[in-house]
């Protein structure tokens, strides 16, 4: 675990947390992978797991391009994606999508203690809001930035830069919680304080170098904020306007 940068009073005080969604707030990465695997079995698509892992953290356009680069320009991606998506939403309807342990408690605590809380996800904004509404936690997020709101997908920093501007906080005073390599790259390049909570991808030496900390789960990150930032101890934060 990497030691956080120290300031005058020990640990640099932060004013906000920006979360990725898939694989961080919900176990949706696993569910999407399962639905792609079912689609691949029906249509005899090889190496689908490896291809999906390459797409983790990227937006719809970037994922589509990765599929076409892998399977050829004639690959009927849009048809297969539509089929996979139908399977996914049927799974959601059947209650197979779950909030990650500790997420609800943490976002409520951040909201109640005056932190700026946002989402910067490569998923389209309308889908983000739909899934937040399903679990009744949309009210705890001040800003939601979807992958359809920026031109450059993660690992470019655009989506995190936009989130910080929307939240009116300096990137260096905000944590970015990610599970993917592309996401950690994006947060690091945006000048934020990347936190990795691995889901489908294990930490690598490069991720260990770029991430402020790597935690096993959201509860561990919550305890870190309690111990280092005074979260939940009657200590509220004061926002710092972004440049």
Steps between C-alpha positions, in 0.01 A plus 500: 500500500645833393536769762290805426660838442546693824410862567548732797267298719608159376261389227381732222138597567261410220159644422352246263479148366422409140400140439509287191179296484540157339703271723524769769146589607330195347617151405397580143837419342459135599140495380588657163780247454261212574254635242772538238611143568144376441481699178839366391389141560195551277701649216835321547698818572852403617698653788212717618626522858835641394333747264260621768785551745672727248186712494472549876473869581441617143189663356265352240686638198840382623364155586345467156831590338686243710256227394538589132878506529488154659241326281514698176312789348215270385432376854130575575581671829184710522275194465692300759519797736123540478454132581743519791328813632160329495645215707654751741178691564311175547754411767452842660123448496551163669701660781844375397662845506625585847647804674857433608538447876558824689402734214169618642650571842793693357310723257247583773780592741674718243175677414408556865844641581503759225733331252454554128404164350500420130502225242730487196401187313553394140139379500240734348352747748142377454607144589694622804194685627275202430717268709539753782122538511452123523694497827382837631840666531487764226434778753844456656686605185547868421615451141480214250726500195444223246719374222267657244580846640868508400676445170800304629445174691704390798803468519486866389444731799206688345219343700670557836596855410138570413379341824732719707383813318138402555561437869709820529792326665870486420608161360780473758238530777283214375519122505406302190385146576567253219523130426647506147842582359351750255323672789812528715689645203224757446485609863879520528526708183226732630714576805266330746575257781425155350363226722489150354253243627560204265209312347576291189857625456776448757737783597821521300829670595398792278166533679677486837723786388215723378239428767511685830366185662370159400223365723336160500147639532293812559483444875878526521493828308226626734715423805792678334292816460385478862857464625675752274229750403277494808198377307206445733669670796316828478756641258353656187698604197525834323504492122787642296398639163666334205717690259 
